[in-house]
Amino acid sequence: MLTVRENFLETIKPDGKPDRLVNGYEFMELIVPDPLLIASSHNLERGTRGLDGFGITWEWSQDQPAAAPLPDASTYVIKDVTKWSESFNAPNIENLDWSDTIARAEAARGTDKFITAFFPSGLFERLHFLMGFENALVNLMIEPEATKELIGAIGKFRMRYTELLIEKIKPEMFFLHDDWGMKHSLFTSPEVWRDMLLPHYRELYEYLKSKDIIIVHHADSFLEPIIEDMADLGIAVWQGTLPENDIPKLQKELGGRMTLMGGIGADIVDAPAATEEDVRRETRRACEAYGAGGHFIPCFTYGGPHDMIFQEREQYVTDEIAKYNEEVRS
């Protein structure tokens, strides 16, 4: 029987021979939090409102599972994208105390998991956090030059962030976030995505590949129109693959060039009224529907372990995947 690490590597190889389905996030040793995440995030508690390292106002209401940028135009950091340089300020991420994070990374090294750097709040997400979602979409269309300049400034910060993570914790894997679409479409046309966002990701992911770092990109989105672009970027695993994507078709088209991680509908397994039976049924459906196609990792589509709103249900997901693996092997 392959180890967790060996089985994951066989899963992502174009001609690999895994002996079972990878079970969700079992292969990741996430080194979180780290000083960069703390310096750039809001670090709120439930029932509070505050700023993150970019000056973006966040609110975590008592009745919400997580914080979100406040949808109030009066608090937007960038109100006029043509004057973005007057109000955009990235947090200072130099000369931070890394001692605890480095110690945790070193203690975890040499285990059956991959030392994984975590980089949430991707390029497009940061763009709309700064100015509001509707304004971001509009500015991509009517103020493309100014918006591209701002994207370049965010991208420069992201490159330095990446360099520091690599220097300090020496990760084997990067887990990055950026949602590029909804359940049934991209947020923009493929052409706008390629013009405005792809150049940054090409530079960033080429840098990661030059360091022999495995790239896992989270986007719980419909991304069929740009799937070839994602594979060409060198993304090893697309985490968050919604079942609204035609997963069997994508498996055939990709031919092992990228592994799809997800397939379990969060709107089913994490719905308020969902039962254990509902969770197991949806998990089993995903394993049976996509497992045989190869290069598939069953996982709920949220962007991290323990992210389910009803966290007690995660055990049903992982247990059902384990049961499926046992049945297939026997």
N, C-alpha and C positions, 0 to 999 in steps of 0.2 A: 504494500500500500504506500502510495506516495505521501510525503509530508505535505502540510498545508502550502509551504513555499514551493515545493516541487510541482504540486498539482496546479497552482496558479500559473507558474511559468509555462507548463505544458498547455494550459488553457489559452494563453495569449500568443503562443507560437502559431504561425500559419499552418504548420503540419504537425502540431503537438498532439500528444496522446494522453490527455488527463484520464484518471481512473474514476472520476466522479465530478459532479458539479461543485464548483467553489461555492461555499455557503456564505453569501453576503460579504460582510466586511472582515471576515476571519483572517485575511492575509495582511491587514494593515496594522501597524503600530504607530498610531497618530501621536506626534509629539506636540501636544496642545495642553495649555496655552503656551505661547511664546511671547517674548517682548514686543515683537512687531505687531502681533495680533492685539495685544493689550494697548499699545500706543495708538493704533488706528481705529479701534472699535469703541462702541458706546459703553460697554460694561454696566448696563442698567440692571436693576432689579425690578420685579413685577410691581406695577403701580406707580412707576416713576417716568420722568421725561428728562432727557439730557442730550449733550453733544458728543459726537465721536471725534476722532482726531482730525477730521477734515472740517469740523464745524457744522456738520449736518445734524439736524435735530431729529432725535428718535423718541418714540413713546412706546412703553410697554403697559398696555391697559390690563386691568385686573382680569378681564374676561378673554384675553387673547393668549395663545400658546407661546408667542414670541414677540420681540420688539420689531417695529417697522418704522421707516422714515415717516415723519409727520407730513401728511398730505395737505400742507398749508402754505400757499405761495408766499406768505409774509416771512416764512422762515427759510426759504430756499437760499442756499449759498450763492448760486449763480442765477440771477434774474434776467440778465441780458448776456447771451452767449458771445456776442461780439465784443464784450468787455470782460471776458472770463478771467484774463490775467490780473484784473484788479481785485478779484475776490477769491480766486483759487489758491489755497495754501495746503500743501500736503504736510502731514505730521513729520516732525524731526525723528528719524529712526536711527540716527547714529549714536554711538557711545551709550548703548543700553546695557543693562546688566543681564548677561546670558548665562550666568553660572549655574542656576538651577536647571534651565532648559538643556544645557550641554550635558549636565550630569544625568538627567533623565534619558537623553538620547543614548549616551554611552552605556547606561545600565541595561537598556533594551537591545543593544546591538548583539548580533550573534544568535538571536532567537529564531524561531520558525516564521517570524513575520518580517515585513519590510519596514524599515525605518522611514516614516512618511511625514513629509512637511505638508502643512495645511495652509492653503491660500484662498480664503473665501472672498466674497464681494469682488467679482470680476470686473472687467473693463466696462462693459455695457451697464452692469448693475451700478457701478460707482458713478457713471455718467448720469443715470436717472435719479440716483440718490441726491446728487448735487442740485438738480433743477426741477425735479418732478418728472413722472413717467411720460405724461402727455407732451410736456415741453421737450423732453429728450427726443421723442419720435418726430416731432415737428421740426426741431432744429437739425436733425439728420437730413431732412429734406430741403428746408428753405435757407439754412445757414451752414451748408456743408463745409466750407473752408474754415470758419471759426470753430465749428464743432470738431473738425479733424485736428485742429491745433490743440484744443483742449484734450482730446483723446491722446494726442502725443504726449502731453504733460502728465496725464494719468499713467500712460504707458512707461514713461521714464521712471516714475516712482515705483511702478510694479517691477521693473527690471532691477532696480536697486534692492528692493524688498527680496526678490528672488536670490540675488547674489549673496545677501546676508544670511538667508536661510541655509544656503548651500555651504557657505563658509563656516557657519557656527555648528550646525547639527549634522552635516554630511549625510543628507538623506539618500536613500535608494529609490524613492518614489515621491512624486509630487501629486497632491490631490487639490485641484484647482476648481473654482466655481465660476460660472457665468451662465445665467439662463438666457437663451437666445430666442425662445419662442413660447407659445401657449400650447394647449393640448392638441390643437388641430392645425396650427400654422406657425410660421416664424413671426417675430415681432416686426420685421422689415422684409423687404424683398431680398432674395439671395444676392442680387447685384449690389444693393446698399450694404449688406453685411460684408460682402467681399471687399468693397471699396473702403469702408470705414473701420471695420474691426479686424478683418483677416490679416492685414499687414503687421499689426502688433503681435497677434498670436503666432504668426510665422516667425518673427524675430525671437519671441520668448521661448517657443517650443524648440526652435533650432538650438538655442542656447542650452536648454535642458537636455536635449538629445546629445549635444557635444559632451555633456558630463555623464553620459550613460545613465540618466535618470528616467525611470518609467513614468509616463504621464497618464494620470487618470483625470478626466475632465467631467465635472458634474454639470448637467443641464437637464432638468426634468421638463423636457420640451418635445415638441414635434420638430424633428430636424432632418427629415428625409431629403429636402431639397439641397442640403449642404453636406450630406454624408460623405461624399467623395472628398470634399475639401477637408473635412475632419480627419479622414484617414491619411490624406496627403500631409497633414500637419504632423503626423507621427503620434497622434493620440493612441495609446495602447488600449485604454478602456474608456468607453463612454458610459459613465455612471449616471443613472437617472432616465434610462431609456423607457419612455412611457409606452404602455401597450397600445396606445393610439397610433404609434408608428407600426408599419407593417414589418414586424421583426423577422419573420421567416424570409421575406423578400430581401431585406437588408443583409441577412446572414449569407444568402446566396450571392448577392452583389459584391459584398466585401471579400468573400473568399478567405477569411482569416486575417485580413489586414488590420482589423480593429475588433475588439471584443465588446459585446453589448452587455451592460450590467443594469438590471432593473426588471421590467416586465410584470411586476406585481403591482396592481393598481392601488395606489395609496387611498384613492377615494372609496375603495371597497374595504381594505383591511384596517383603515384608520377612521372609518365613519363612526359617528357616535353610537349607533345602534348595532354595530357589527358584533357578531358572536365569535367564539373560538372556532366553531364550524365554518363560518364565513371566511375567516382568516386562513384556515387550513385549505379550504376549497380553492380560494384564489391563488394561494401559493402553489398548490398541486397543479392547477391549470397551467400556470406559467412554466413550471418544470417540464410538464408533458408537452406543452405546445412548442417550446423553444429549445429544450435541452438537446434534442436529437440533432438540431441544426448546427451545433458546435459553436465555440467562441461566445458562450452565453453564461452569465453569472446571475442566478436568480437573487433578487434583492428588492425591497420596497424602494420606491423611486426618490425618496427624500435624500438630502445631501449629506448624510452622515449617520454613523451608528447611534442608536438611542435617540433618534430624532422624531420618532413617532409621538404623536400627541398622547395616545393611550399606550404608554411604554410597556405595559404588562403584556401586550400582544406580540411584541417582538419575539418572545420565546416561542410562540406558536409558529411564527414564520421560520425561524432557524430549525426548530424541531421537525417541521414538515419537510424541509429540504433534506435534512439528515435521513428521515424515513424514506424519502424518495430514493436517495443514493443507495441505501441499504437494499431496497427492493430491486433496483436496477442491477446491482452487483451480484445479487444472489441468484 
